[in-house]
Amino acid sequence: MKHHLNTLFVQTDGTWLRKEGQNILVCVDDETKLRVPIHTIGGVVCFGRINASTAVLTLCAEAGVAVSFLSGTGRLQARVTGFTPGNVLLRRDQYRAADDDARCLTIAGPMVAAKIANSRTTLMRGIRDHGDAEGRLAAACARMAPNAEAALSAESLDHLRGIEGEAANAYFAVLSNLVTIKSEDREAFIMQGRSKRPPRDRFNCILSFLYAMLGHDARSACEACGLDPAVGFLHRDRPGRPSLALDLMEELRSFLCDRLALSLINRRQLTRKDFEAIEGGAIRFTDQTRRTVLAAYQNRKQETIQHPYLQESTTVGLLIHLQARLLSRVLRGELDTYPAFIWR
């Protein structure tokens, strides 16, 4: 049974990561701020100008702990991992399936259907909890309902991507209607659809950052069970793109990231003052905002739920690992169809 491990986030510029025995030392200005046993963490994520000694990188590599270096806005710049032997037979099955459009469709279809279903659930829960005076949320749910069904009967991968794009447009057009705060801050979190690289408003800034964190976890989940994170079934191959990790993220984006973003806003854990505009019109976090969001993300991952397919209790942080293992069983022929995660 895999156990949920924490991720060590390091974000103070000039920090040094050093090794002492089987511990990682987090040092700032030659003062040790934190000592972390290597066996207690599943990954290290560094934001901005962070330094790591060769010894600590070796320790992480030998322990199977990936070290990711991100820009201050959360964009992946480099990732250090140890030797990953994987499972050659599983990867051969993965590559054969990825070269067969029909098999790609049978795997990607449930992923997209689950993504749309989970996005509708987010909107419908918003209607239940806060109402829908203008009717925009209900209209979006009505538009998305046939998309979820159509995803399971798409005729081609391009057709499936078109269905996913149509549903996403309907969803993101109304998502900020779920912002319920009654003050001038509400206007600060209204978004006009999805914008990324760079995000153009505060809501999109939160989403982009949380998606980057989920992407880190998804890539680790692929590598942990022997899959190649670069070879996916929905996302096309592209140099440097972790296509399979992006595939696995789809069904969890709304359940994990979007709901967390709404909670941070509606509970006033984030306000308009927690962001700053940079040249070119992009929006980014302040350093303290990043700490707040990372703490909330870690807390969310530690919550316990019942897995809808396995019917076992698990933490939210382990969902991506369980889905990767279920996909492995599909590729090995142990399951006929991929049991995507659907939030009830």
VOGU-3710 file (C-alpha; in Angstrom, 3 decimals, decimal comma):
1> mkhhlntlfv> 0,000/0,000/0,000  1,481/3,325/-1,059  1,439/5,978/1,666  0,925/9,667/1,172  4,239/11,557/1,463  4,652/15,304/1,773  6,319/17,524/-0,797  9,064/19,868/0,378  8,471/23,333/-1,117  11,405/25,768/-1,010
11> qtdgtwlrke> 10,849/29,360/-2,104  13,177/31,767/-0,277  15,705/33,158/-2,772  19,279/32,226/-1,908  18,338/29,094/0,038  20,843/26,228/0,004  19,811/22,578/0,237  22,505/20,459/1,865  22,863/16,835/2,963  23,467/15,593/6,487
21> gqnilvcvdd> 23,259/11,831/6,791  19,818/10,836/5,466  18,445/14,341/5,975  17,990/17,387/3,773  19,039/20,627/5,463  17,307/23,830/4,334  19,797/26,635/4,990  19,364/30,395/4,646  22,354/32,686/5,288  24,332/29,733/6,705
31> etklrvpiht> 21,590/29,066/9,264  19,734/25,739/9,199  16,013/26,532/9,085  14,696/23,006/8,588  15,913/19,402/8,733  13,835/16,908/6,722  14,416/13,110/6,738  14,512/11,889/3,142  12,110/9,010/3,821  9,300/11,416/4,783
41> iggvvcfgri> 9,012/13,244/1,442  7,933/12,254/-2,038  9,342/15,257/-3,898  11,165/18,591/-3,635  9,895/21,671/-5,477  12,092/24,794/-5,630  10,800/28,219/-6,676  13,132/30,954/-7,886  16,834/31,092/-7,088  17,390/27,981/-4,983
51> nastavltlc> 20,719/26,132/-4,768  21,189/22,425/-4,098  24,460/20,605/-3,442  25,524/17,604/-5,500  25,301/15,504/-2,344  21,651/16,372/-1,726  20,740/15,754/-5,372  22,426/12,354/-5,163  20,546/11,552/-1,952  17,239/12,431/-3,594
61> aeagvavsfl> 18,064/10,467/-6,744  18,935/7,347/-4,776  15,740/7,651/-2,703  13,530/8,135/-5,771  12,671/11,710/-4,780  12,367/14,026/-7,780  13,685/17,589/-7,440  11,905/20,186/-9,599  13,132/23,711/-10,222  10,408/26,214/-11,112
71> sgtgrlqarv> 10,321/29,912/-11,852  8,709/32,197/-9,306  5,415/31,928/-11,222  5,455/28,133/-11,147  6,751/27,367/-14,641  8,876/24,197/-14,754  12,491/24,914/-15,708  14,282/21,676/-14,822  13,666/18,370/-13,079  16,321/16,124/-11,537
81> tgftpgnvll> 15,532/12,444/-11,094  17,566/9,342/-10,511  17,789/6,336/-12,772  14,248/5,177/-13,523  14,338/1,578/-14,751  10,586/1,501/-15,282  8,970/-1,661/-16,508  10,115/-2,423/-20,043  7,154/-4,708/-20,797  4,661/-2,129/-19,523
91> rrdqyraadd> 6,328/0,630/-21,519  6,273/-1,481/-24,679  2,528/-1,944/-24,114  2,207/1,808/-23,581  4,054/2,663/-26,796  2,039/0,174/-28,843  -1,214/1,580/-27,467  -0,093/5,174/-28,138  0,574/4,280/-31,787  -2,951/2,851/-32,185
101> darcltiagp> -5,547/5,630/-32,504  -8,394/3,254/-31,690  -6,793/2,231/-28,394  -5,939/5,858/-27,618  -9,595/6,691/-28,044  -10,746/3,968/-25,647  -8,397/5,350/-22,973  -8,757/9,082/-23,610  -12,555/8,966/-23,986  -13,241/8,082/-20,327
111> mvaakiansr> -10,659/10,645/-19,195  -12,427/13,461/-21,051  -15,879/12,249/-20,017  -14,778/12,242/-16,370  -13,245/15,699/-16,705  -16,505/17,098/-18,068  -18,612/15,252/-15,469  -16,449/16,526/-12,610  -16,575/20,073/-13,967  -20,391/19,879/-14,136
121> ttlmrgirdh> -20,467/18,611/-10,564  -18,485/21,660/-9,435  -21,036/23,942/-11,104  -24,058/21,993/-9,842  -22,772/22,067/-6,268  -22,379/25,801/-6,638  -26,027/26,058/-7,705  -27,086/23,918/-4,741  -25,072/25,877/-2,183  -25,372/29,444/-3,463
131> gdaegrlaaa> -28,168/29,546/-6,029  -28,092/30,698/-9,641  -30,101/33,887/-9,943  -29,008/34,634/-13,505  -29,323/31,023/-14,707  -25,853/31,048/-16,273  -24,570/28,075/-14,256  -27,584/25,927/-15,114  -27,236/26,851/-18,783  -23,565/25,822/-18,778
141> carmapnaea> -24,428/22,504/-17,105  -27,063/21,872/-19,782  -24,527/22,580/-22,527  -21,938/20,268/-20,966  -24,219/17,273/-20,325  -24,249/16,011/-23,935  -20,487/16,640/-24,175  -19,808/14,109/-21,412  -21,847/11,455/-23,230  -20,371/12,335/-26,623
151> alsaesldhl> -16,824/11,897/-25,290  -17,458/8,178/-24,832  -18,582/7,762/-28,443  -16,188/10,117/-30,230  -15,223/8,959/-33,703  -11,629/10,153/-33,586  -9,107/11,796/-31,275  -9,588/15,149/-33,012  -13,336/14,809/-32,515  -12,736/14,041/-28,844
161> rgiegeaana> -10,469/17,072/-28,445  -13,172/19,224/-30,026  -15,736/17,933/-27,530  -13,362/18,626/-24,643  -12,651/22,146/-25,912  -16,343/22,976/-26,279  -17,099/21,814/-22,740  -14,085/23,687/-21,345  -15,221/26,936/-22,982  -18,675/26,603/-21,418
171> yfavlsnlvt> -17,201/25,758/-18,026  -14,596/28,508/-17,759  -17,055/31,120/-19,043  -19,075/30,751/-15,818  -16,601/29,371/-13,259  -16,008/32,733/-11,595  -19,767/32,987/-11,003  -19,043/30,678/-8,069  -17,110/33,483/-6,364  -19,535/34,432/-3,594
181> iksedreafi> -17,767/37,188/-1,635  -19,843/40,372/-1,418  -17,305/43,139/-1,735  -15,110/44,950/-4,204  -12,824/41,908/-4,117  -15,398/39,952/-6,106  -14,734/42,030/-9,211  -11,026/41,322/-8,807  -11,640/37,582/-9,255  -13,921/37,653/-12,286
191> mqgrskrppr> -12,319/35,968/-15,285  -13,288/36,008/-18,933  -12,435/32,449/-19,880  -9,143/30,636/-19,423  -5,841/32,463/-19,980  -2,392/30,995/-19,383  1,294/31,502/-20,125  0,888/34,122/-18,751  -2,355/34,316/-16,756  -4,100/37,659/-17,298
201> drfncilsfl> -6,215/37,813/-14,137  -6,099/36,702/-10,515  -8,359/33,661/-10,855  -6,343/32,304/-13,773  -3,144/32,967/-11,828  -4,364/30,675/-9,026  -5,496/27,987/-11,479  -2,236/27,992/-13,433  -0,192/27,631/-10,263  -2,318/24,775/-8,886
211> yamlghdars> -2,249/22,986/-12,254  1,549/23,221/-12,217  1,619/21,569/-8,778  -0,761/18,828/-9,931  1,427/18,335/-13,016  4,444/17,711/-10,778  2,483/15,065/-8,873  1,156/13,470/-12,071  4,613/13,110/-13,564  5,888/11,520/-10,362
221> aceacgldpa> 2,934/9,113/-10,393  3,769/7,996/-13,943  7,401/7,353/-13,109  6,542/5,571/-9,854  4,524/2,887/-11,618  6,858/2,446/-14,585  5,021/4,498/-17,224  6,692/6,963/-19,566  5,225/10,400/-18,670  6,081/11,758/-22,128
231> vgflhrdrpg> 3,862/9,369/-24,142  0,160/10,088/-23,752  -3,120/9,152/-25,397  -5,076/12,423/-25,498  -2,283/15,003/-25,685  -0,107/14,838/-28,776  3,604/14,068/-28,512  5,769/17,156/-28,296  9,421/17,465/-27,221  9,571/18,291/-23,529
241> rpslaldlme> 5,850/17,806/-22,924  4,796/15,245/-20,271  1,782/14,176/-22,335  0,713/11,234/-20,165  0,958/13,350/-17,005  -1,305/15,918/-18,688  -3,748/13,135/-19,614  -3,984/11,933/-16,015  -4,469/15,469/-14,723  -7,628/16,075/-16,730
251> elrsflcdrl> -10,100/14,227/-14,513  -8,662/15,811/-11,330  -8,366/19,455/-12,376  -11,839/20,527/-11,278  -12,079/18,251/-8,239  -8,708/19,205/-6,766  -7,537/22,509/-8,234  -10,629/24,477/-9,240  -12,488/23,770/-6,006  -9,420/24,716/-3,986
261> alslinrrql> -9,078/27,996/-5,888  -12,710/28,847/-5,144  -12,275/27,983/-1,467  -9,222/30,234/-1,144  -11,166/33,149/-2,644  -14,514/32,631/-0,905  -12,903/32,137/2,509  -10,916/35,342/1,933  -7,618/33,531/2,327  -6,647/35,435/-0,824
271> trkdfeaieg> -7,590/39,023/-1,658  -6,801/41,375/-4,511  -3,758/42,651/-2,571  -2,119/39,214/-2,694  -1,251/39,588/-6,388  0,934/41,875/-8,429  0,896/42,887/-12,072  4,068/42,591/-14,125  5,135/44,004/-17,457  3,034/42,712/-20,332
281> gairftdqtr> -0,210/42,474/-18,380  0,489/39,202/-16,561  -0,543/38,586/-12,948  1,572/36,722/-10,397  1,590/35,838/-6,689  3,490/37,666/-4,016  5,869/35,446/-2,040  3,463/35,219/0,896  0,579/34,330/-1,420  2,558/31,426/-2,815
291> rtvlaayqnr> 3,141/30,132/0,712  -0,583/30,373/1,473  -1,577/28,476/-1,652  1,059/25,779/-1,164  -0,074/25,179/2,423  -3,697/24,920/1,281  -2,727/22,517/-1,520  -0,846/20,264/0,892  -3,761/20,275/3,338  -6,194/19,420/0,550
301> kqetiqhpyl> -4,065/16,445/-0,508  -4,208/15,043/3,007  -8,015/14,903/3,079  -9,551/11,423/2,968  -12,151/10,242/0,452  -13,637/6,972/-0,801  -12,271/5,982/-4,200  -15,352/5,462/-6,419  -13,929/2,488/-8,324  -11,721/0,756/-5,766
311> qesttvglli> -14,199/1,422/-2,933  -11,289/2,004/-0,563  -10,443/4,958/1,639  -7,536/7,041/0,340  -6,126/10,542/0,535  -6,757/13,079/-2,215  -2,990/13,254/-2,790  -2,866/9,555/-3,684  -5,633/9,748/-6,297  -3,220/10,554/-9,132
321> hlqarllsrv> -1,047/7,573/-8,154  -4,041/5,224/-8,025  -5,245/6,390/-11,437  -1,771/5,807/-12,908  -1,805/2,256/-11,550  -5,292/1,616/-12,934  -4,082/2,829/-16,324  -1,152/0,408/-16,067  -3,615/-2,441/-15,553  -5,507/-1,382/-18,667
331> lrgeldtypa> -2,324/-1,354/-20,737  -1,385/-4,832/-19,462  -4,813/-6,154/-20,418  -5,970/-6,741/-16,834  -8,871/-4,272/-17,226  -10,995/-3,818/-20,351  -11,658/-0,110/-19,921  -9,983/2,695/-18,018  -11,952/3,505/-14,816  -11,608/7,280/-14,726
341> fiwr> -12,133/9,143/-11,461  -15,662/10,580/-11,270  -16,574/12,710/-8,278  -20,073/11,989/-6,987
//
